[in-house]
Amino acid sequence: MASYETLILDVEDGIATMTLNRPDKLNAFNTQMMKDMIAAFDETDANDEVRAVIVTGAGRAFCAGADLSAGGETFNYDARSPQDQAARAGAGGVNRDGGGLLTLRIFESLKPVISACNGPAVGVGVTMQCAMDIRLASENARYGFVFARRGLNPEAASSWFLPHLVGVQTALEWCYTGRIFPASEAHEKGFVRSIHAPDDLLPAARAIAREIADNTAPVSVAITRQLIWRMAGAAHPMDAHRADSRGIQARGKSGDAREGVTSFLEKRPPQYPDKVSKDLPDIWDHWSRPTFS
């Protein structure tokens, strides 16, 4: 595994744990963290031993949002270094939003992504979680879509992700007010799956990851993740029917399908032979990334 400046990536028994690791800065997000997280998701996708990814924070925060050490020029991309601008370069001279580069990478993940929010998560600290699949919260978690209070607009493609999770009305209220709200409200509105005592948070996340790792075919999970996320924005259910049908045709003749049925009939744990790295079927024309323009 690679080493990273702003996070720790650990893989154990098929479960990758990505820990944001700037505790002295409340894990504040900067360009290096963006690069590290994107690279870490590249690594977990390429590693067939990884069956699920858990994201959490070191110390008392999950992620306190953008690093504000540059003061009033924090969000002025024109004032940033050439290296920083190069990392975010887009079409037409537009510097791409770093949170969005991250959430688009999470969106493309071939492994399930579980958020274990251990403390405050505001700004990009909460919008990055919008692109994760299952969100668990500590009793200490706090959330805030604070952009309007900083003279900004929502970022990290959260204007797409958030309404899909909680509906337009709640998304607008949270973003209009920019207020900080507790884990109980996030749970009530469906943003988080469950709330846990601090010491129980990671074990609960690992239990979900373990259920996936021990019982499911990794290629099937990769396809399922893409189907559910991408079809959330489809214009018609026929789009889903086409993709489903291609997937069933490809997977139905796979070694995984034979093993899934045989192990069920023989009442034994499955041993799925197919690998995400080499056996993922091309069931739709989506594997290339859309361009920024």
N, C-alpha and C positions, 0 to 999 in steps of 0.2 A: 504493500500500500504506500501511496505517496504521503509526504508530510506537508502540512499546510500551516500558514502563518496565523490564521484567524479561526481555525476550527480543528477539532480532533475527530478523525474518522476511525471507528473501531468496528471490526467484523468478528462476530462470534456466533457459531452454530447457525449460520445462514442469515443472521440479522445484523444489518449495518446500523450503527448509532452514530449520527452526525451531531456533534456538540459544538455549538457556537462558543468560541473561547476567547472573548475579550472581557472577562468579568469585571476588570477595573473600570471599563467603559460601559458597563451594563450591556455588553455584547452589541454595541452600536455598530450599525452597518456602514461600511465604506467600500471603495472600489475593490480593495484587496479581498474583502469578504465575498463580494459578488463573484470575483474570479475564482476564489477557493470553492465556493459552493457549487458553481457550475462545473468546475473540474471534478469535484467529489461526486456529483451525480453522473458525470461521464464514467467515473471509475466504478460506481455501483452498477451501472447499466452493463458495463463490459465484463463484470465478474459474475459468472454463472453460479457461484456459491452464494451470492446475495439473493435472498428471496423477498426481503422487505427492508425498508429504510425508516428509521426513527430519527426525527430532528428535535433537539432540545437545546437548552442553554446552560452554560456554566454559571455558577453563582446564583444570585437571587433574581436575575432577570432572564427572560427568553431573548428579547432583543428590544432595546429602548428606541428603535427607529434609526434614522440617519445620524451619523456622527456629525455633531454641530460645532466641532472645534474650529472651523473656518469662520464662525460667526455669521454675520449678515450676508456673506458671499457664499455660504454653504451650497446653495442651490443654483448659483450662477455658473453655468457650464462654461461660459466664455472666459471666466476667470481661472479655470482649472488648468493644470499642467497639460502639455501636449500628449503625454503618456496617458493621462486620464481621459482626455478627449478621444484619443485613438481607440481606447477600450470600449467606447460607447458610440463610435461613429455610425451614422445612419445615412440614408439617402437625402439629397437636397440640403446638405449642411446641417441637418438636425442631429443633435447629440441624443442618442437613445437613453431612455430612463433605465438606470441600472437595475431597479427592482423588477421592471418588466422583462429585462434580459434573463433574470433569474426565474421568474414565474413561468416564462415561456419554456425554459429548460425543464422545470419541474413538470409542466404540462406534458412534455414529451417523454417523461420517465417511463421505462419499461418495467419498473418495480413499484409496488405500492409504497406510498409515502405517508407515514403516520406522524402527526405533530404531537409532541408531549410538552405543552406550554407550561413551564415551571414558574413563571412570574410575569412581570409587566411585558406587554407586547404592543407597541404603538407604531404608527406609521408603517414603514416597510416591515417592521416586526410582526405586524398582524396581516398585512396584505400578502406577504410571502406564504402565510398559512392558508390563504384562500385557495391556493393551487395544490394544496396537499389533500389527501383523500379522506383521512379520518383524523379528527382533531380532538385530543383529550386535554383537559385543563386541570392544573393544580388549584386548590382553594386559594392560592396566592396569586393566581393569574389575574391580570387586568388588561383590558383592550382599549384601543383608541384609534379611530380613523381621523387623525388630528389635522389633516391637510389644510382645511379652511381656516384653522387657527394659526397657520404659519404662512398664509398668503399663497397657498398652493392649491392644486387640484388632486384628486385621487390618482395614484400611480400603480405600477406593477400589474397593469391590466385588471385592477380590482373592479373597475366599472363593468367588466364582463363577468368576472368570477363571483363577486359578492352577491349581486341580485340572483344568480343561479342558486346560491346557498340559502339566502334568508328572505328573498323577495325584494321587490323594488321599494316598498314603503320603508321597511327596516333599513335597507341599504342607504336610502336617502336621509333618513333621520340621523343615523350614525355619522354619515359624512357631512351633512348640513351643520350639525351641532359641534362635531369634533370632540365630543365629551368622552371622558374615560368611564368605562363601565365594567362591572365585575363579571367574573366567570358565570355567576348565576344567571345574569341577563343573556350572556352569550349562549348558555345552555338552553334557556327558555325559548330563544329565537331560532334555535337549531344550528347555530354556528359551531358549537362543540358537541361531541357525542356524550361526554360524561365528565363529571368533576370528581377529583380524587384528593385525598390527603397527600401532602407533599411526598412522603416516603412511599406512597402507593402508586404514584404517577407512572414512573418508568416500568415497574412490574406490570401494570395494567396495559401499557403500550406493548410491552414484550409479549404478553399473553395473546394479544391480537395477532402480532407478527408471527408468533409460534404456530397459531392455528392455520395461518396461511402457509407457512413453510412446511409444516408436517403433512398437510392433507391435499394440497392442490398442485396442479401441473403448472410449472412456471411460464410456459409459452401461453397457456390458456389465460393465466392471470394478466400477462402483458397485453394480450388482445383485449381482454375484458376492460382493462383500465382505459385503453384508447377508445374503445366503443362507447363507454359510458360518458367520458369527458367530451369526445368530439360530437357525439350525437345530441348532446345538450344544446348545441347551436344549430342543429340540422333544420332545414326548411320544411321537411316532410318526413314522416316515418318510412317512406319508401327508401330514403337514404340509408336508414338503419337496416332495413330489410335486405338491401343489396349487400351491405357489408357483412351482416349476419350470415347470409347465404354463402358468400365466398369463404367466410371463416369456417362454417360447418363443413363445407366441401373439403377444404384443405385439412382441417383437423380430424375429420371423420376417418380418414385413411392413415392417420399418423400412429406412430408407436405409442404415444400418450393415450390416445383413445382406446386402443386395444388393451393397454395396461389398466386404464381406468375401469373399464368394464370387467376385465378378467379378475382384477384384485377385489372388486366389489363382490363378484360371484363366488370367489374363493375365500371371502371374508378375511383378507389380510391387508396390511398397509401397502399402499401403492409405491412403486419405484419407477417414476416417470423418466423415460430415456431422453426426451427431446430437450434441447438447450436454446435459451433465448438468443444466444450469440450466433447461432447458425441455422436454427429451424423456424424462425419467425416467418410466417407466410405473408406475402404481399397482398392483403385482402382489399386494399383500396389505394388510391393514389394520394397518400398523405405522408409518406415517410420523408419526403423532402420538406424543408422548412419554408414557409411563405416568406417572401422578401419584404423588407421594410421600405416603404415609399411614401 
